[in-house]
Amino acid sequence: MAAYPRTPEFKDYIIQAFYNGIWHKPETTFGNVKADVIADKEPGFRKRNFCRVIRGSRWVGGAHAAGCGCGQNG
């Protein structure tokens, strides 16, 4: 800590730094903590739910579930 002291604003600065690097590509946040960063900065952001993705995934011979959110149809 002595070599790299942190200001009282460090927590907000580090969250903002993460956000600055990912705001333009929210789809890459799926399944990791970056989704929490975007949700913190953009109150309307809705994280994808991993369990819903699995349940809505296409299985061999099947079709995508309505509204599964995967971006594929049929």
N, CA, C and O atoms as a Tinker XYZ file with bonds, in Angstrom:
   296  protein
     1  N      0.819000   -1.193000    0.000000    73     2
     2  CA     0.000000    0.000000    0.000000    64     1     3
     3  C      0.865000    1.260000    0.000000    63     2     4     5
     4  O      0.477000    2.272000   -0.583000    81     3
     5  N      2.004000    1.212000    0.631000    73     3     6
     6  CA     2.855000    2.403000    0.677000    64     5     7
     7  C      3.363000    2.773000   -0.715000    63     6     8     9
     8  O      3.467000    3.953000   -1.048000    81     7
     9  N      3.674000    1.778000   -1.514000    73     7    10
    10  CA     4.182000    2.036000   -2.858000    64     9    11
    11  C      3.098000    2.562000   -3.786000    63    10    12    13
    12  O      3.375000    3.364000   -4.678000    81    11
    13  N      1.872000    2.116000   -3.581000    73    11    14
    14  CA     0.746000    2.528000   -4.433000    64    13    15
    15  C     -0.427000    2.950000   -3.557000    63    14    16    17
    16  O     -1.425000    2.236000   -3.468000    81    15
    17  N     -0.312000    4.087000   -2.921000    73    15    18
    18  CA    -1.404000    4.522000   -2.033000    64    17    19
    19  C     -2.687000    4.771000   -2.821000    63    18    20    21
    20  O     -2.657000    5.176000   -3.983000    81    19
    21  N     -3.787000    4.525000   -2.174000    73    19    22
    22  CA    -5.088000    4.704000   -2.815000    64    21    23
    23  C     -5.817000    5.872000   -2.182000    63    22    24    25
    24  O     -5.874000    6.015000   -0.961000    81    23
    25  N     -6.364000    6.690000   -3.039000    73    23    26
    26  CA    -7.130000    7.837000   -2.564000    64    25    27
    27  C     -8.504000    7.356000   -2.118000    63    26    28    29
    28  O     -8.902000    6.232000   -2.421000    81    27
    29  N     -9.222000    8.204000   -1.401000    73    27    30
    30  CA   -10.579000    7.821000   -1.008000    64    29    31
    31  C    -11.496000    7.539000   -2.210000    63    30    32    33
    32  O    -12.480000    6.811000   -2.086000    81    31
    33  N    -11.167000    8.116000   -3.364000    73    31    34
    34  CA   -11.994000    7.935000   -4.562000    64    33    35
    35  C    -11.614000    6.698000   -5.369000    63    34    36    37
    36  O    -12.232000    6.427000   -6.399000    81    35
    37  N    -10.615000    5.945000   -4.926000    73    35    38
    38  CA   -10.097000    4.826000   -5.712000    64    37    39
    39  C    -11.188000    3.854000   -6.146000    63    38    40    41
    40  O    -11.211000    3.431000   -7.302000    81    39
    41  N    -12.078000    3.498000   -5.250000    73    39    42
    42  CA   -13.114000    2.512000   -5.585000    64    41    43
    43  C    -13.966000    2.986000   -6.762000    63    42    44    45
    44  O    -14.232000    2.224000   -7.691000    81    43
    45  N    -14.386000    4.241000   -6.714000    73    43    46
    46  CA   -15.176000    4.771000   -7.829000    64    45    47
    47  C    -14.347000    4.867000   -9.101000    63    46    48    49
    48  O    -14.852000    4.613000  -10.195000    81    47
    49  N    -13.083000    5.231000   -8.963000    73    47    50
    50  CA   -12.207000    5.349000  -10.132000    64    49    51
    51  C    -11.992000    3.999000  -10.812000    63    50    52    53
    52  O    -12.009000    3.915000  -12.040000    81    51
    53  N    -11.792000    2.952000  -10.030000    73    51    54
    54  CA   -11.521000    1.650000  -10.639000    64    53    55
    55  C    -12.772000    1.107000  -11.323000    63    54    56    57
    56  O    -12.674000    0.497000  -12.387000    81    55
    57  N    -13.940000    1.319000  -10.730000    73    55    58
    58  CA   -15.184000    0.892000  -11.380000    64    57    59
    59  C    -15.383000    1.662000  -12.678000    63    58    60    61
    60  O    -15.779000    1.081000  -13.689000    81    59
    61  N    -15.112000    2.959000  -12.658000    73    59    62
    62  CA   -15.240000    3.765000  -13.874000    64    61    63
    63  C    -14.239000    3.309000  -14.937000    63    62    64    65
    64  O    -14.572000    3.275000  -16.121000    81    63
    65  N    -13.034000    2.962000  -14.532000    73    63    66
    66  CA   -12.020000    2.490000  -15.484000    64    65    67
    67  C    -12.484000    1.196000  -16.155000    63    66    68    69
    68  O    -12.333000    1.041000  -17.367000    81    67
    69  N    -13.042000    0.273000  -15.383000    73    67    70
    70  CA   -13.586000   -0.951000  -15.975000    64    69    71
    71  C    -14.696000   -0.609000  -16.966000    63    70    72    73
    72  O    -14.729000   -1.129000  -18.082000    81    71
    73  N    -15.592000    0.259000  -16.550000    73    71    74
    74  CA   -16.713000    0.648000  -17.404000    64    73    75
    75  C    -16.232000    1.279000  -18.703000    63    74    76    77
    76  O    -16.759000    0.979000  -19.774000    81    75
    77  N    -15.234000    2.149000  -18.613000    73    75    78
    78  CA   -14.708000    2.804000  -19.809000    64    77    79
    79  C    -14.198000    1.787000  -20.829000    63    78    80    81
    80  O    -14.240000    2.034000  -22.035000    81    79
    81  N    -13.729000    0.672000  -20.350000    73    79    82
    82  CA   -13.207000   -0.349000  -21.243000    64    81    83
    83  C    -14.241000   -1.295000  -21.823000    63    82    84    85
    84  O    -13.944000   -2.031000  -22.764000    81    83
    85  N    -15.466000   -1.290000  -21.271000    73    83    86
    86  CA   -16.452000   -2.292000  -21.712000    64    85    87
    87  C    -17.809000   -1.739000  -22.114000    63    86    88    89
    88  O    -18.637000   -2.486000  -22.636000    81    87
    89  N    -18.066000   -0.454000  -21.889000    73    87    90
    90  CA   -19.420000    0.081000  -22.123000    64    89    91
    91  C    -19.890000   -0.164000  -23.545000    63    90    92    93
    92  O    -21.084000   -0.360000  -23.772000    81    91
    93  N    -18.994000   -0.158000  -24.490000    73    91    94
    94  CA   -19.357000   -0.275000  -25.903000    64    93    95
    95  C    -19.525000   -1.726000  -26.360000    63    94    96    97
    96  O    -19.879000   -1.966000  -27.514000    81    95
    97  N    -19.279000   -2.682000  -25.487000    73    95    98
    98  CA   -19.420000   -4.084000  -25.857000    64    97    99
    99  C    -20.048000   -4.892000  -24.715000    63    98   100   101
   100  O    -19.433000   -5.828000  -24.205000    81    99
   101  N    -21.268000   -4.531000  -24.315000    73    99   102
   102  CA   -21.892000   -5.186000  -23.164000    64   101   103
   103  C    -22.093000   -6.682000  -23.335000    63   102   104   105
   104  O    -22.158000   -7.410000  -22.344000    81   103
   105  N    -22.194000   -7.163000  -24.589000    73   103   106
   106  CA   -22.400000   -8.591000  -24.803000    64   105   107
   107  C    -21.212000   -9.419000  -24.320000    63   106   108   109
   108  O    -21.362000  -10.614000  -24.065000    81   107
   109  N    -20.030000   -8.803000  -24.189000    73   107   110
   110  CA   -18.855000   -9.541000  -23.726000    64   109   111
   111  C    -18.828000   -9.711000  -22.218000    63   110   112   113
   112  O    -17.942000  -10.380000  -21.686000    81   111
   113  N    -19.777000   -9.119000  -21.530000    73   111   114
   114  CA   -19.785000   -9.192000  -20.066000    64   113   115
   115  C    -20.500000  -10.420000  -19.545000    63   114   116   117
   116  O    -20.473000  -10.689000  -18.344000    81   115
   117  N    -21.137000  -11.165000  -20.423000    73   115   118
   118  CA   -21.914000  -12.325000  -19.992000    64   117   119
   119  C    -21.035000  -13.327000  -19.258000    63   118   120   121
   120  O    -19.985000  -13.733000  -19.756000    81   119
   121  N    -21.473000  -13.716000  -18.077000    73   119   122
   122  CA   -20.788000  -14.746000  -17.309000    64   121   123
   123  C    -19.583000  -14.265000  -16.522000    63   122   124   125
   124  O    -18.793000  -15.087000  -16.057000    81   123
   125  N    -19.419000  -12.965000  -16.359000    73   123   126
   126  CA   -18.293000  -12.492000  -15.561000    64   125   127
   127  C    -18.682000  -11.233000  -14.793000    63   126   128   129
   128  O    -19.785000  -10.712000  -14.955000    81   127
   129  N    -17.788000  -10.764000  -13.979000    73   127   130
   130  CA   -18.102000   -9.630000  -13.102000    64   129   131
   131  C    -18.301000   -8.323000  -13.842000    63   130   132   133
   132  O    -18.835000   -7.371000  -13.273000    81   131
   133  N    -17.885000   -8.253000  -15.097000    73   131   134
   134  CA   -18.044000   -6.999000  -15.842000    64   133   135
   135  C    -19.513000   -6.642000  -16.028000    63   134   136   137
   136  O    -19.854000   -5.467000  -16.161000    81   135
   137  N    -20.384000   -7.644000  -16.040000    73   135   138
   138  CA   -21.817000   -7.357000  -16.127000    64   137   139
   139  C    -22.265000   -6.541000  -14.915000    63   138   140   141
   140  O    -23.126000   -5.670000  -15.036000    81   139
   141  N    -21.687000   -6.819000  -13.757000    73   139   142
   142  CA   -22.019000   -6.044000  -12.562000    64   141   143
   143  C    -21.574000   -4.596000  -12.712000    63   142   144   145
   144  O    -22.253000   -3.687000  -12.234000    81   143
   145  N    -20.436000   -4.371000  -13.374000    73   143   146
   146  CA   -19.937000   -3.010000  -13.578000    64   145   147
   147  C    -20.895000   -2.232000  -14.465000    63   146   148   149
   148  O    -21.259000   -1.100000  -14.146000    81   147
   149  N    -21.306000   -2.835000  -15.583000    73   147   150
   150  CA   -22.237000   -2.128000  -16.475000    64   149   151
   151  C    -23.573000   -1.913000  -15.770000    63   150   152   153
   152  O    -24.172000   -0.848000  -15.912000    81   151
   153  N    -24.049000   -2.892000  -15.019000    73   151   154
   154  CA   -25.315000   -2.727000  -14.295000    64   153   155
   155  C    -25.225000   -1.576000  -13.296000    63   154   156   157
   156  O    -26.207000   -0.868000  -13.073000    81   155
   157  N    -24.064000   -1.390000  -12.701000    73   155   158
   158  CA   -23.874000   -0.297000  -11.756000    64   157   159
   159  C    -23.928000    1.054000  -12.454000    63   158   160   161
   160  O    -24.477000    2.012000  -11.910000    81   159
   161  N    -23.361000    1.137000  -13.656000    73   159   162
   162  CA   -23.279000    2.402000  -14.379000    64   161   163
   163  C    -24.501000    2.688000  -15.241000    63   162   164   165
   164  O    -24.809000    3.848000  -15.514000    81   163
   165  N    -25.190000    1.654000  -15.664000    73   163   166
   166  CA   -26.364000    1.804000  -16.526000    64   165   167
   167  C    -27.549000    1.098000  -15.873000    63   166   168   169
   168  O    -27.745000   -0.100000  -16.075000    81   167
   169  N    -28.327000    1.824000  -15.101000    73   167   170
   170  CA   -29.423000    1.212000  -14.354000    64   169   171
   171  C    -30.396000    0.395000  -15.199000    63   170   172   173
   172  O    -31.019000   -0.530000  -14.677000    81   171
   173  N    -30.546000    0.702000  -16.478000    73   171   174
   174  CA   -31.464000   -0.049000  -17.329000    64   173   175
   175  C    -30.876000   -1.320000  -17.916000    63   174   176   177
   176  O    -31.587000   -2.084000  -18.569000    81   175
   177  N    -29.581000   -1.560000  -17.693000    73   175   178
   178  CA   -28.930000   -2.743000  -18.249000    64   177   179
   179  C    -29.477000   -4.006000  -17.597000    63   178   180   181
   180  O    -29.627000   -4.078000  -16.377000    81   179
   181  N    -29.767000   -4.990000  -18.424000    73   179   182
   182  CA   -30.263000   -6.266000  -17.897000    64   181   183
   183  C    -29.251000   -7.351000  -18.213000    63   182   184   185
   184  O    -28.958000   -7.631000  -19.375000    81   183
   185  N    -28.729000   -7.953000  -17.168000    73   183   186
   186  CA   -27.767000   -9.033000  -17.343000    64   185   187
   187  C    -28.475000  -10.257000  -17.898000    63   186   188   189
   188  O    -29.625000  -10.534000  -17.558000    81   187
   189  N    -27.775000  -10.983000  -18.756000    73   187   190
   190  CA   -28.307000  -12.253000  -19.237000    64   189   191
   191  C    -28.157000  -13.272000  -18.116000    63   190   192   193
   192  O    -27.200000  -13.224000  -17.343000    81   191
   193  N    -29.085000  -14.170000  -18.040000    73   191   194
   194  CA   -29.072000  -15.183000  -17.005000    64   193   195
   195  C    -28.538000  -16.489000  -17.587000    63   194   196   197
   196  O    -29.132000  -17.052000  -18.507000    81   195
   197  N    -27.432000  -16.961000  -17.058000    73   195   198
   198  CA   -26.778000  -18.159000  -17.565000    64   197   199
   199  C    -27.712000  -19.364000  -17.566000    63   198   200   201
   200  O    -27.742000  -20.121000  -18.536000    81   199
   201  N    -28.468000  -19.548000  -16.499000    73   199   202
   202  CA   -29.382000  -20.693000  -16.415000    64   201   203
   203  C    -30.479000  -20.600000  -17.476000    63   202   204   205
   204  O    -30.860000  -21.614000  -18.061000    81   203
   205  N    -30.985000  -19.396000  -17.727000    73   203   206
   206  CA   -31.987000  -19.235000  -18.785000    64   205   207
   207  C    -31.401000  -19.535000  -20.153000    63   206   208   209
   208  O    -32.072000  -20.112000  -21.009000    81   207
   209  N    -30.145000  -19.142000  -20.359000    73   207   210
   210  CA   -29.501000  -19.434000  -21.637000    64   209   211
   211  C    -29.402000  -20.951000  -21.834000    63   210   212   213
   212  O    -29.695000  -21.460000  -22.916000    81   211
   213  N    -28.995000  -21.653000  -20.805000    73   211   214
   214  CA   -28.903000  -23.118000  -20.914000    64   213   215
   215  C    -30.278000  -23.714000  -21.188000    63   214   216   217
   216  O    -30.443000  -24.529000  -22.096000    81   215
   217  N    -31.253000  -23.301000  -20.401000    73   215   218
   218  CA   -32.600000  -23.866000  -20.574000    64   217   219
   219  C    -33.201000  -23.515000  -21.929000    63   218   220   221
   220  O    -34.007000  -24.280000  -22.460000    81   219
   221  N    -32.826000  -22.378000  -22.496000    73   219   222
   222  CA   -33.368000  -21.958000  -23.773000    64   221   223
   223  C    -32.518000  -22.358000  -24.965000    63   222   224   225
   224  O    -32.849000  -22.034000  -26.106000    81   223
   225  N    -31.416000  -23.066000  -24.704000    73   223   226
   226  CA   -30.511000  -23.435000  -25.793000    64   225   227
   227  C    -31.086000  -24.530000  -26.665000    63   226   228   229
   228  O    -31.900000  -25.349000  -26.240000    81   227
   229  N    -30.626000  -24.505000  -27.902000    73   227   230
   230  CA   -31.032000  -25.520000  -28.862000    64   229   231
   231  C    -30.267000  -26.812000  -28.588000    63   230   232   233
   232  O    -29.047000  -26.796000  -28.424000    81   231
   233  N    -30.961000  -27.883000  -28.543000    73   231   234
   234  CA   -30.338000  -29.190000  -28.380000    64   233   235
   235  C    -30.438000  -29.901000  -29.727000    63   234   236   237
   236  O    -31.245000  -29.516000  -30.573000    81   235
   237  N    -29.646000  -30.904000  -29.923000    73   235   238
   238  CA   -29.638000  -31.634000  -31.191000    64   237   239
   239  C    -31.065000  -31.988000  -31.586000    63   238   240   241
   240  O    -31.803000  -32.614000  -30.824000    81   239
   241  N    -31.439000  -31.568000  -32.811000    73   239   242
   242  CA   -32.776000  -31.865000  -33.303000    64   241   243
   243  C    -33.854000  -30.929000  -32.794000    63   242   244   245
   244  O    -35.017000  -31.074000  -33.172000    81   243
   245  N    -33.507000  -29.987000  -31.959000    73   243   246
   246  CA   -34.519000  -29.110000  -31.393000    64   245   247
   247  C    -34.419000  -27.701000  -31.937000    63   246   248   249
   248  O    -33.568000  -27.406000  -32.777000    81   247
   249  N    -35.277000  -26.849000  -31.464000    73   247   250
   250  CA   -35.301000  -25.453000  -31.882000    64   249   251
   251  C    -35.042000  -24.575000  -30.664000    63   250   252   253
   252  O    -35.141000  -25.024000  -29.523000    81   251
   253  N    -34.717000  -23.343000  -30.923000    73   251   254
   254  CA   -34.507000  -22.400000  -29.838000    64   253   255
   255  C    -35.835000  -22.090000  -29.167000    63   254   256   257
   256  O    -36.877000  -22.016000  -29.817000    81   255
   257  N    -35.778000  -21.914000  -27.886000    73   255   258
   258  CA   -36.962000  -21.527000  -27.152000    64   257   259
   259  C    -37.294000  -20.083000  -27.473000    63   258   260   261
   260  O    -36.401000  -19.268000  -27.702000    81   259
   261  N    -38.573000  -19.771000  -27.490000    73   259   262
   262  CA   -38.998000  -18.389000  -27.751000    64   261   263
   263  C    -38.380000  -17.475000  -26.709000    63   262   264   265
   264  O    -38.459000  -17.735000  -25.508000    81   263
   265  N    -37.768000  -16.405000  -27.182000    73   263   266
   266  CA   -37.188000  -15.423000  -26.272000    64   265   267
   267  C    -35.940000  -15.875000  -25.541000    63   266   268   269
   268  O    -35.606000  -15.317000  -24.496000    81   267
   269  N    -35.232000  -16.888000  -26.074000    73   267   270
   270  CA   -34.052000  -17.385000  -25.367000    64   269   271
   271  C    -32.927000  -16.358000  -25.345000    63   270   272   273
   272  O    -32.033000  -16.439000  -24.503000    81   271
   273  N    -32.960000  -15.394000  -26.262000    73   271   274
   274  CA   -31.973000  -14.333000  -26.256000    64   273   275
   275  C    -30.644000  -14.659000  -26.896000    63   274   276   277
   276  O    -29.694000  -13.885000  -26.776000    81   275
   277  N    -30.556000  -15.780000  -27.569000    73   275   278
   278  CA   -29.279000  -16.172000  -28.154000    64   277   279
   279  C    -29.003000  -15.477000  -29.485000    63   278   280   281
   280  O    -27.868000  -15.498000  -29.959000    81   279
   281  N    -30.006000  -14.868000  -30.092000    73   279   282
   282  CA   -29.802000  -14.179000  -31.346000    64   281   283
   283  C    -29.974000  -15.061000  -32.567000    63   282   284   285
   284  O    -29.831000  -14.591000  -33.696000    81   283
   285  N    -30.276000  -16.325000  -32.359000    73   283   286
   286  CA   -30.481000  -17.238000  -33.489000    64   285   287
   287  C    -31.953000  -17.650000  -33.530000    63   286   288   289
   288  O    -32.616000  -17.736000  -32.497000    81   287
   289  N    -32.434000  -17.895000  -34.708000    73   287   290
   290  CA   -33.828000  -18.327000  -34.856000    64   289   291
   291  C    -33.855000  -19.652000  -35.582000    63   290   292   293
   292  O    -33.026000  -19.921000  -36.452000    81   291
   293  N    -34.820000  -20.477000  -35.213000    73   291   294
   294  CA   -35.026000  -21.725000  -35.922000    64   293   295
   295  C    -34.207000  -22.870000  -35.483000    63   294   296
   296  O    -34.326000  -23.962000  -36.037000    81   295
